[in-house]
Amino acid sequence: MEKKNWLIFETTTIGEKYLEDFFRFEPLTAKMLVNRGVYHPRAVRRFLWGSINDTYSPFLLKDLEKAVKLILAGRDTEKFLIYGDYDADGLTSTALLYDFLKKRGFDVSWYIPNRLDEGYGLHLPPLLKALEDGRSFIITVDCGITAVDEVRAIREKGAKVVITDHHEPQERVPEAEAVINPKQKECPYPFKGLAGVGVALKLILALAITLGEREEEILEQYLDLFTVGTIADIVPLVGENRIYIMEGLKRLASTQRPGLKALKDVAQLNREELTTRDVGFILSPRLNAAGRLKDPSLAFKLLVEENYERALALAYRLQEENVNRQEIEAEILKAAVEKIEQEVDLDREKILVIGGDGWHPGVIGIVASKLMEKYYRPVILISFDGEEGKGSGRSVFGFNLFEALKAVKEYLTHFGGHERAVGVGVLKSKFWEFKEALLAYAEKYLPDELLLPKIEIESIVSEKVLSLKSSEEIALFAPFGEQNPEPLFLIKGGQVRGAQAVGKNGNHLKFNVKINREIFSSIAFTKGDYLEFLYEQSAVDLAFIPKPNSFNGKTELQLNVKEIAPGEGRIFKVKKIKEKELISLEEELMLKSKPFCYKFVNHPEKVNFAKKFLKLNPREFSLKSLVGQRKTLMVTANPAEMYGQALEFRSYGLKLLPFCPDLNESLKEKAVKDFWQLGILLTCEQYLKEALKFTFDLIIFSVPPLLLATTISLLENYPGDLVFLATKEDLKLLYERLSRLLPNRERVAKVYQAIRSRQVYGNPFVLAEREVYLNAFEEEMKVKDDYLLLISVLKVLAEVNLIKLWEEDGKKWVFLFPPPQDKINLETSSTFTRAKEYEQNLREYFNAFYPDVL
């Protein structure tokens, strides 16, 4: 049995501790969140419990408002052409926009290029043909961002062009009437991960809103198409993609769109619940099959067909094409493997460059991916048609194949793509020169360790962090996909006990895993052939998913084991945060006392102070839009949130180092330098006094200020705008966090009952704090606030003479008095009344921002 190597991405420790404290999350949950770029409570709420209200306004997209005005102005006078693409993203983008415009009376047609004859992108012949037919308003979907020459040529002939795309722009962007792409440098749209169908959806949402239609109704109609295209294009399933997909999978499961309904029926996908895997591996390959082999219009016609019987006939044709595609793919894979085994020196050639005559160019990308997985090294597969060769390449993690091609571009007719997936053109007469040049580049820049197969895991775990609760929290992360994979955790050196083959033909394994003194039930599906190996090993590495398992009315933790390996595998760690300043800042913040604490300090003028604030709708806000426009101070609640906000801004393309005046002087200077360059300073409330030494036009608080005793006086005469970003849901979360250590009536009663359950009236006993907390609240004591809550409740009980509490010999002792005959008045406890007053002040303050939010 071969050893396996494990890849761990290291992120932010302070972020993990912060989320554990705020939500009382299990450590595994907090680790998964920061691994996915979720660093602070507002981001957690959007990720786990987000709604449509947490998506961004389409009008934040650069040029979108301009495009809407142009399109609506031409509603009765222009003939439109939607120019799409032949993959599932392009097909659903085209269908979505075509259907929307057609149903609103637009004169609209469509064009999808042929993968084999034309290839990806805008091509002049069909565009010129459209102009001849009088279709002079061109809207691209899922393409066009690099078509500088083509756009110029058709605009010179009188066409209007609106580009919607999501691919990476080059230095020059086409000079169109409007260019809508969140990845443009000047675009303030915060989320950069939309697929082509996502950008198209934003366009129709903006059109609908302008026409007075309800956003919810548009989403109800089109989220099924969005879901198929987005999952198929393997874009990040985080941010608003995740929010839309969570709802979209439900829409897709019950869709009445004839084309998708027929596609599901033919694929026998009639379950009440669908997964991202169903879409990515069952539905989208059928849509892609037509474009890979013949005519992509077959799939488009299916998506817009309004008659179910005709749609069903089209779906069966796509099914046949998909079977043909699989057969062709298998033949090419077999031929390529034979070439590799016979002709390639795997000890010398770090990149597999394989060519073959007549290989179908529509499937070689899929074959290249399978070869890369089999041999775990970069692969470029070339199909020759006479002298001309077209190919696809795939790379392993850590090696930039696009940069490698740039270094040998003199041997190529064309190339494109990104770090791990490329397309190439090469003449047969140049093939061997190209191959040798690429191998020479790899010898210099591709280290051997990158060619070791690696399995990505979230973290190495001990028995202390494995619990049923952690498995239940992990289930909240579904639906899984790109940048939110189903998590794998690693046990190093687990001892297997009682392994046995189970299931039909003994295909699966059931066993227990012992880690130190803890034993965990485990199941390994399709791993029946590992049984003998497990008996031979004293300890193994196990990669697994913790899952709740219900049997006979009882739910327990079970480890769903995905990988089993000897214990000699190497651990590769990759830091996601590479900037030295951010790493230094986190190290210093971790040394501070409570960098993630929250504290509300009351002030008699709190309500009047709250009335000075303007509400800023997070849906319509992008900090990037303020760069160079208004001098802005962004204030978070504490240092940990400040740090997490800086990391989040980086994902939007806005690099700001937080302002922390009591830390390293060089870090402070860098933050100030960022402010002078961008006009934005990021800090937290405890540093507000030092930050106000600079002048600002606008101060934005992520949540309402909490340190009112100082903040109100600091901002008393501030002449600029004061705004806050928090929604009602954010305030409710913050209220729960601030009030969770207050000894209210219910909590006092629970702790008292837990103490009384010992039934030792008149006999002092040592207080077992964790045991009392567990008995009272039916969960483990996890964070410091849990301990503080228990102590506060005990003080209340002592102050109303239900118990006596004292310390002796380093231990807390409790004396339980017999229960009184009369009803206890908790108002006689000063601790209880202070807590009640605190809670009332907090409610009054938050309700001043959103009436009746609490």
C-alpha positions, 0 to 999 in steps of 0.5 A: 500500500503506497504512502500518501502525502497531505497538503494543509493550507494555514490561515489565521489563528486569531480568526479561528479563536475569534469565531470559536469565542463569538459563536461557541463553535467547535474548533473544527468548524472555526478552522473550516470557516477561516480556510474558506475566507470567512473571518468575522461574525458578519461574514459567518452569518452570510456564509452559513445562514445568508439570504437573498438580502445578503447578495449585492446590488447588481448596480455595483457592477461597473457599466451596468447602469449604462447597459440597462439604459441602452438596452431598455432604450432599444426595446422597441427600435433595436434588433438584439443578438446574444452571443454566447459560448458552447459550454454549460456556463455559456449555454445557460447564460445565453438561455437566461438572457434570451428568455428574459428579453424575449418574454418582455417583447424584445426582438432578440436572436442568439448565436453560439460558436462551434467548438470544433470549427470556430473555438471560443470567443467572438468571431467576425463572420457571424457578427458581420452576418448579424449586422447584414440581418439588421441585428446591430445590438450585440450582447455577449455572455460568458465571453468578449472581455479579450475581443478588442479587435472584433469589437472595434471592427463591428462598432466601426460598422455601426453596431452597439456592443454590451459585453458581459463576461467573467474571465480575466481581462487583459491589459486592454479592454474592448471599447464597447458601449458597456463592459460588465465584468466584476474582475475589471480593475476599476469595478467596485463589485465586491464579489469576484467569483461570479460565473458567466451566468452569474453576470447575466443574472445580475444584468436581468435583475437590474433590467427587471428592477428598472422595469418595476419588477420584483427581484424575488420573482426573477430569482424564482424563475431563473435560479435553476439555470444559474445553478446549472451554469455556476456549478458546471463552471467550477467557480467558487461556491462561496459568497453570493454564489453560495447563497444563490446555489443554496436556494437554486438547488431547491428550485432545480429539484422542483423546476417546471422548465421543460428542458431542465425537467426533461434533462433530469428525467432522462438522467433519472434525477428525480429526487426531492433534494439535489446536490452540487455533485448531481449537477456537476457530474450528471446534468452538466456533462450532458449539456456539454456533450453536444458542444464537445462533439458536434453542435452546441445549439442542441443543448441551447434549444433544450434549455429554451424549449417550452414544450416538454415532449419536444424537450424530452426528445432533445434530452435523449439526443444529448444523452446519446451524445454524452455516451458517444463522448464517454466512448471517444474519451475512453479511447483517447485515454487508452491511447495516451496511456499506451504512448506514455508507458511506451515512449515516456521516461517518467524519471526524466520528463516532469511534464507529459507532452503527448501528441496524437493524430485525429484525437477528438479536440472536444474531449482532450481537456477531460483526458488531460485532467485524467492523465494529470490525476493518474501520473500527478504531473502537468500534462499537455495533450495535443490533437493533430489534424495534418500539420495543425495541432490543438491541445489542452493542458492541466497542471498540478498544484503549485506549478503555473503552466500558463507561465511555462507556456509564456517561456516557450511561446516561440514554438506555439501558434497560440496559447491561453488559459491560467495557472492550472488549465491552458489551451495551446496550438502547435504545428507538428513540425515544431512539436518536438522542439516545443516538448524539449523546451518545455521539459527544460523549463520544468527541469529548472522550475518544477521541483520534485516535491510538487510531483508527489501526489497530495491530498488536501486536508483541513487540519490534523486532529486529535481526539479532543476536537472530535465530537458529535456537535462538530459533525453537526456543525460541519453539515451546515457547510453544504452545498460543497464545491470549489473553495468549499470542498467537503472537508477532510481531516487527518488522524496521524497514527490511528490504531485500528481495532475490530476491522471487518468487511461489510456490505454486499460482497464485502466492499466496505470496511467497518472498524474502530479507531483508537486515538490515545484513550478515545475510540471512534466508530468508523466506516470506509466505503469501497475500501473492502480491499484494505482489510488485510492491510489494516490487520498488518499495521499497528498504526495508520493515517486516516483522512475522514469526514466527521458525520452524525450517524443515527441508528435505533433512535440514537445519534452518534459521531462516526468517522467516514473514512475516505483515505487509508495510508501507512503512517510515513506520508509527508505533511506539506504546509502552505500559508494562504496569508503570504504578506509579511506585514499581515503575518507580523500583525497577527503575531502581535495581536495574539499577544494582546489581552483578548483581541476578540472581546466585546464590551458594551459601555453605556452612556446616557446620550446613547439614543441621541448618539445613535440618531446621528448615524446613517444606515448604509445598506450592505447590499449597495456598499463597496468600500472600493468605490470610495478609493480616491473619492472620500477620505474614509475611516472604517472602524470595527468592533475589536482587533480580531475583526479588524484583522479579518476585515483586512483579509476579506478586503484583500479578496476584493482586490483592496489591500489595506494594512490595519492601523494599530498605533500601539503595535510595531512602528513599521506596521503603523507607518505602512497603514498610514502610507496605505491611507495616503495612497487610497484615502481609506484607514482601517482600524478598530474602536479602541484605536479611534482616538489615535485614528482621529488625528487624521481628517476624514469625510466619512466614518463607517462603523461595521457595527454600532459603536460599543465603547460609548463612554469614550466614543461619544465624546470623541465624535461629539463635534465630528462634522462629517457623515457617520454611518454603520453597516450592520443589518438587523440580523447582524445586530441580533447576533451581536446582542446574543454575544453581548448578553450571553453572560448575563444571569437572567431568570432562566439561567439562574433557575437552571444552575440552581436546579443543577446544584439542587440535583446533588441533594446535599442540603446542609453539607458543603461541597466542592464546586465542580464548575464544568459539571454544574455547567453541563448539567444546567445547560446540557453542553460543555463549558467552552469559552471564558464567557461560559465560566463568567456566566456561571460565576455571575449566576452563583453570585445571584444565588448567594445574594438571595440566600439560596447558597453560600459560596466561598474559597478555601485551599484554592477551591470553591465551596458551596453550601446549599440552604434548604429551599425557602417557602416563599417565592424568591425575589431575584430583584434583591440581588445587586448582580441580577439588577445590574445585569438586567439594567445592562440588558435594558440599556443594550436593547434601548441602544440597538433599537435606536438603530433599528426600531423593534429589532430586539 
